[in-house]
């Protein structure tokens, strides 16, 4: 959820190493999807993250 509020890479330093890696991966996937003209369905991801 915090990635959506502050997606900037400069904010990563405020988080643990594990969360930094997660944020980097989310950013990579978000940018890749945007380059392909798509949009990440954040509502779906946020609502289903606990089911994994």
N, C-alpha and C positions, 0 to 999 in steps of 0.2 A: 504494500500500500504506500509506503514512504517513497518508492521510486516514482509513483505517479505525481506525488506532490512536489518532489524535487529531483527530476531526472538528470540534473547536471552532474557530470563526472566529478566536479570539484567538491560535491557534497559527500562523496564516497568515504572520505577520510573520517567522517563522523561516526562510522559504523565499524563493527568487528570485521576481521579478515573474512570470515565466512559470509557475512552480509555484503561485504564489498564484492566478493566473487559473484554472488547472486545478482546484485545490482548490475555488474558488468555484463553478465549473460543476458539479463532482461534488456539492457540497452542495446546489446548486439542484435538480439532478435527483433527488437522494436525497429531499429534502423534498417535491418535487412527487409523486414516486412514493408516498411514505408518505401524503400527503393523499388520494390516490386509493385508498388501502387496499392498495397493493401493496408488494412488497419487491424491492429491487435484488438481482440474482443476482451478488454480488461475486465468488464463485468463478469463474463464467464469465468475467467481465470480466478478472480477474487472470490467468486461464489463457490468454486469447486476446488480450491487449493487444499482445503482440509480433507478432502476425500482421497488424497493420494497417500 
